[in-house]
Amino acid sequence: MRCTRCINDVSIPGIVFNQDGECNHCKVHDLLCKTYPLDNKGKVTLDNLINTIKKRGKHQKYDCIVGISGGRDSTYTLLLAKKKWKLRPLAVHFNDGFGNPVAGENMRNASEILKIDSITMSSDWRESKDLRLAFLKASTPDINQATDLGIAASLYAAAVKHNVKSVIIGQSFRTEGIAPLEWNFLDGKYLKSVHKRFGKIKLSKWKPTEPGFNLSLFQIFYYSIIKQIKVHLPLYLEDYNRNEATKIISKELRWVDTGAHYFDDLYQTLYTYILRKKFRIDRRIYNYSALVRSGQISRSNALKIVSKPSSIEDPEILRLCIKRLGLNEEDINLILNQNIKTFRDYNTSYSIIKFLKFPIWLLSRVNIIPRVTFEKYFRLG
C-alpha cells in the first residue's frame, strides 16, 4: 500500500493510513507547517530568532556556528546566514575520512567568496573505521551512526571552543522528510553499546572541545544546559526551494552538484547499497515524499525516480569504500546475510526518552528543542 498524497509506502516502519489513504507522515508534515509557517507570522518568528542569535553573540567574534558539508542544503544555509540574515558565522565541517572532493571544493569556494572563517573537525580514522565496522556487524540500519553523532558533537565542540551560543543546521522537513525511528536512531549510548560488543580499539575519552564520538545524554545536557548552546533549524521558517537554491549557489558560490543527495560523503555509497540490498530500505522514498508534499516535485515524477536505482551507488566508489574499511566482497556478503536487527536489540537511551515524553513535549512547545524531535519519537516511532 502507498500513500495517496506522497509516495511513502508500507516499507516504512510505523506507517499508518487514514480513511483517505494519506499516511501519518503527511499529517505530521501539515502539523509542522502550522508550527513553522511561511507567512508573516513565520517571518516574525524567524526575525526574532535571528535577532536572538545576534544578541547572544554580540560581544564575540562569531555569533553562530553553521555546520557545512559541501552539499546544497548547508551551502545555501551558509549563504543565507551571511548575506540575508547578516550573521557572523563560523563554518564548521566534520571530516570522517570519506569526504567527497567535489564537496570539499564547494566548501572552500563558499567560505572564500562569502569571506567566512571555516574550520574542519577531523575524527580519528582508527576510531571512525572501527565504529563503521562495528555497526556493519551489529546488523542494524544505523550504519552511519558514527558520522551522524560525530557531526553533532563537533558542532557543539566548536561552539564551546569559540564561546558561541548558537548552532545552525541546514535541514528542512519540507525537503527531507523525517527518517523513521527504526531506520535512524541517534544515541551515544547506543553507539557505545554496539562498539563494546563489536569494536576492537579503545575510543578516545570525551573532552568538551574534543568530543570524538561521545554524545550521550550527559554530553547533551552539558552542552545545552550547562553551556547554554542552542541548536536552530532556520530553514524551517524559510521558503526553501531546492531548485531555486541550486541556481543561486551555483551562480554566486560556484557550487557544483556532488551527483546525488547525501553524496557530500562518499561512504553514503556503501551505506545506500547495504540499506537497499539487506534492509530493503530506500531513503529517497521519505525524501521525495517531503518534496511532493511541498509542491517541489510531482508525485508521478517522484515515483519514476525511485523506481530506478540511486545514482549514488557508483560501483567504483563502492569498491573504494569497501577497500578503505579493509573488507572484501566475501565480507560484504557475510554482512548482507546476517539476521536483521534494530536499535531495540541493543542497550540504548530509548527507555529514558520514553519516560521523558512529557518534558520533551513541553520543551518542544516552547521551542527549546525542535518540534520535529517529539514527532519523530512519539508520533512516528
C-alpha positions in Angstrom: 0.0 0.0 0.0 1.2 3.5 -0.8 0.1 6.9 0.5 -2.4 8.6 -1.9 -0.7 12.0 -1.2 3.0 11.4 -1.1 5.0 8.3 -2.1 5.5 6.7 1.3 4.6 3.0 1.4 4.4 0.1 3.8 8.2 -0.4 3.7 8.3 2.4 6.3 8.1 1.2 9.9 5.2 2.7 11.9 3.3 4.0 8.8 -0.4 4.4 9.3 -3.0 5.4 6.7 -6.3 7.3 7.3 -9.6 6.6 5.6 -8.5 8.7 2.6 -5.3 6.8 2.2 -3.0 9.5 3.5 -0.1 8.5 5.8 0.8 9.7 9.2 3.9 11.4 7.9 1.7 13.7 5.8 -0.2 14.5 9.0 3.0 15.4 10.8 4.1 17.4 7.8 0.9 19.5 8.0 1.3 19.9 11.7 4.9 21.1 11.3 3.8 23.6 8.6 1.4 25.1 11.1 4.2 25.2 13.7 6.7 26.7 11.3 4.6 28.8 8.9 6.0 30.6 5.9 3.5 33.6 6.2 4.0 36.9 8.0 3.8 35.1 11.4 6.6 32.8 10.4 8.7 35.8 9.2 8.3 37.5 12.5 9.4 34.3 14.3 12.4 33.9 12.1 13.3 37.6 12.5 13.1 37.2 16.3 15.3 34.1 16.1 18.0 35.8 14.1 17.9 38.8 16.5 18.2 36.5 19.4 21.3 34.8 17.8 22.8 38.2 17.2 22.1 39.3 20.8 23.6 36.2 22.3 26.8 36.5 20.2 27.1 40.3 20.4 30.5 40.5 22.1 32.0 37.5 20.4 34.0 37.2 17.1 31.3 34.8 15.8 27.6 34.8 16.7 26.9 31.4 15.4 28.3 28.1 14.2 27.0 26.8 10.8 27.5 23.2 10.0 28.7 22.6 6.4 29.2 19.6 4.3 29.5 21.0 0.8 26.1 19.8 -0.1 23.2 22.0 -1.3 21.4 22.5 2.0 24.3 23.5 4.1 25.8 25.7 1.4 22.6 27.6 0.9 22.2 28.0 4.7 25.7 29.5 4.9 24.8 31.9 2.2 21.6 33.0 4.0 23.4 33.3 7.3 25.9 35.8 5.8 24.0 37.7 3.2 20.3 37.6 4.2 20.4 37.2 8.0 23.6 39.3 8.4 25.1 37.0 10.9 28.8 36.4 11.7 29.1 32.7 11.3 32.0 30.3 11.7 31.6 27.4 9.2 32.4 24.0 10.7 32.9 20.8 8.8 33.3 17.3 10.2 35.8 15.1 8.4 35.2 11.4 8.9 37.7 10.2 6.3 35.3 9.8 3.4 34.9 13.3 2.1 33.8 13.9 -1.5 36.5 16.1 -3.2 33.7 18.0 -5.1 32.0 18.8 -1.7 35.4 19.9 -0.4 35.8 22.4 -3.3 32.3 23.6 -2.7 33.1 24.4 0.9 36.3 26.2 0.0 34.6 28.3 -2.6 31.7 29.2 -0.3 33.9 30.2 2.6 36.3 32.3 0.4 33.5 34.1 -1.6 31.5 34.9 1.4 34.6 35.8 3.4 33.7 33.4 6.2 36.2 31.7 8.5 35.9 27.9 8.4 37.4 25.0 10.3 37.5 21.3 9.9 37.0 19.0 12.9 38.6 15.7 12.0 37.8 12.3 13.6 40.5 9.8 14.5 40.5 7.5 11.4 41.1 4.4 13.5 38.1 5.1 15.6 35.9 6.1 12.7 36.9 2.9 10.8 36.4 0.7 13.9 32.9 2.1 14.6 31.8 1.6 11.0 32.9 -2.0 11.1 31.1 -2.4 14.4 27.8 -1.1 13.1 28.1 -3.3 10.0 28.4 -6.3 12.3 25.6 -5.0 14.5 23.3 -5.6 11.5 21.0 -2.6 12.0 20.2 0.1 9.5 22.0 2.7 11.6 25.2 2.1 9.6 26.1 5.8 9.6 25.7 6.3 13.3 29.3 7.3 14.0 29.3 10.1 11.4 25.9 11.5 12.4 26.9 11.6 16.0 30.4 12.9 15.1 28.9 15.8 13.2 26.6 16.8 16.1 29.4 16.5 18.6 31.9 18.5 16.5 29.4 21.4 16.2 28.9 21.5 19.9 32.7 21.3 20.5 33.4 24.2 18.1 30.8 26.3 19.9 32.4 25.7 23.2 35.9 26.3 21.9 34.9 29.6 20.3 32.4 30.6 23.0 29.4 30.6 20.6 25.9 30.0 22.0 24.1 29.3 18.7 24.5 26.4 16.2 22.7 26.5 12.9 21.9 23.3 10.9 20.7 23.5 7.3 17.8 21.0 7.4 14.2 21.3 6.4 11.3 18.9 6.9 9.8 20.3 3.8 12.6 19.0 1.6 14.0 16.0 3.5 11.1 14.5 5.4 11.6 12.6 8.7 13.5 9.3 8.8 11.6 6.5 10.6 13.0 5.8 14.1 13.7 2.1 13.1 15.9 3.4 10.3 17.7 6.2 12.1 18.1 6.2 15.9 20.8 8.5 17.0 22.1 7.9 20.5 25.6 7.9 22.1 24.7 5.1 24.5 23.6 3.0 21.5 27.0 3.7 19.8 28.9 2.7 22.9 26.8 -0.5 23.3 27.5 -1.6 19.7 31.2 -0.7 20.0 31.6 -2.6 23.2 30.2 -5.7 21.5 31.9 -5.4 18.1 34.6 -2.8 18.3 38.3 -3.6 18.6 40.0 -0.4 19.7 39.6 1.9 22.6 37.7 5.1 21.9 39.0 8.4 23.0 37.6 9.9 26.2 35.3 12.8 26.0 36.6 16.4 26.3 34.2 19.4 25.7 36.3 20.7 22.8 37.5 17.3 21.6 34.4 15.1 21.8 35.4 12.3 19.4 32.3 10.1 19.1 31.0 10.8 22.5 27.5 12.3 22.6 25.3 10.7 25.2 22.5 12.3 27.2 25.2 13.5 29.7 27.1 15.4 27.0 23.9 16.8 25.5 23.0 18.0 29.0 26.4 19.6 29.4 26.3 21.4 26.0 22.7 22.5 26.1 22.1 23.2 29.8 25.5 24.0 31.3 27.0 25.8 28.3 23.6 27.1 27.1 24.2 26.2 23.5 21.1 26.1 21.3 20.7 24.3 18.0 18.5 26.1 15.4 16.9 25.0 12.2 16.0 28.3 10.4 15.3 26.7 7.1 12.0 25.5 8.8 10.9 29.1 8.5 12.4 29.9 5.1 10.6 29.3 1.8 13.3 27.0 0.8 13.0 25.6 -2.8 15.8 23.2 -3.7 15.8 24.0 -7.4 16.0 27.7 -6.8 18.7 27.3 -4.1 20.7 25.3 -6.6 20.6 28.1 -9.2 21.6 30.7 -6.6 24.6 28.9 -5.0 25.8 27.7 -8.4 25.9 31.3 -9.7 27.0 33.1 -6.6 29.3 30.5 -4.9 30.5 28.3 -7.9 28.7 25.4 -6.2 28.9 22.1 -8.1 26.3 19.3 -7.6 28.0 16.3 -6.0 25.8 14.0 -8.1 23.2 12.9 -5.5 21.6 13.9 -2.3 23.9 12.9 0.7 26.8 12.4 -1.7 29.0 15.0 0.1 30.2 11.9 2.0 31.5 9.0 -0.2 30.6 6.5 2.5 27.0 7.1 1.6 27.5 4.9 -1.4 28.2 1.8 0.7 25.5 2.9 3.2 22.9 3.2 0.5 23.9 -0.1 -1.1 23.6 -2.0 2.1 20.3 -0.3 3.1 18.8 -1.4 -0.3 20.3 -4.9 -0.6 20.0 -6.0 3.0 17.2 -4.0 4.6 15.1 -3.1 1.5 15.3 0.5 2.5 15.2 3.4 0.1 15.7 6.7 1.9 14.6 8.5 -1.3 11.0 7.5 -0.5 10.6 9.8 2.5 12.9 12.4 1.0 10.9 12.7 -2.2 7.6 12.4 -0.2 8.6 15.6 1.5 9.2 17.3 -1.8 5.9 16.1 -3.2 4.0 17.5 -0.1 5.9 20.8 -0.6 4.9 21.0 -4.2 8.6 20.9 -5.4 8.1 17.8 -7.5 5.1 15.9 -8.8 4.1 12.6 -7.3 4.3 10.9 -10.6 7.9 12.2 -11.2 8.9 11.1 -7.7 7.6 7.6 -8.3 9.5 7.5 -11.6 12.8 8.5 -9.9 12.6 6.0 -7.1 11.7 3.2 -9.5 15.3 3.2 -10.6 18.5 2.6 -8.5 20.0 5.6 -6.9 22.9 7.2 -8.8 24.8 7.4 -5.5 25.5 3.7 -5.9 28.6 4.2 -8.0 30.4 0.8 -8.4 33.8 2.4 -8.3 33.1 4.4 -5.2 31.5 1.3 -3.6 34.8 -0.7 -4.2 36.7 2.2 -2.7 34.7 2.3 0.5 34.9 -1.5 0.9 38.7 -1.3 0.4 39.2 1.6 2.8 37.4 -0.5 5.5 39.8 -3.4 4.9 36.9 -5.6 3.7 36.4 -7.7 0.6 33.4 -9.0 -1.4 33.1 -12.1 0.8 33.0 -9.9 4.0 30.2 -7.8 2.5 28.2 -10.9 1.5 28.5 -12.1 5.1 27.2 -8.8 6.4 24.4 -8.8 3.9 23.3 -12.3 5.0 23.3 -11.6 8.8 20.0 -11.6 10.6 18.4 -8.1 10.6 18.3 -6.2 13.9 17.3 -2.7 15.1 18.4 -0.4 17.8 15.9 -2.2 20.1 18.3 -5.2 20.2 21.0 -3.1 21.9 21.4 -1.1 25.0 20.2 2.5 24.3 18.6 5.5 25.9 15.2 4.8 24.3 13.6 3.8 27.6 14.7 7.1 29.2 13.5 9.1 26.3 10.1 7.4 26.5 10.0 8.1 30.3 10.7 11.8 29.5 7.9 12.0 27.0 6.0 14.9 28.7 9.1 17.0 29.4 10.2 16.5 25.8 6.7 17.5 24.6 6.8 20.6 26.8 10.3 21.6 25.6 9.2 21.2 22.0 6.2 23.5 22.6 8.3 26.3 24.0 11.0 26.0 21.2 13.7 24.7 23.5 14.1 21.7 21.2 12.7 21.3 17.7 9.1 20.2 17.5 10.2 17.5 15.0 12.1 15.7 17.8 8.8 14.9 19.6 7.0 14.0 16.4 9.7 11.5 15.4 10.0 9.7 18.7 6.3 9.7 19.8 4.1 10.0 16.7 6.2 8.3 14.0 8.3 6.0 16.2 
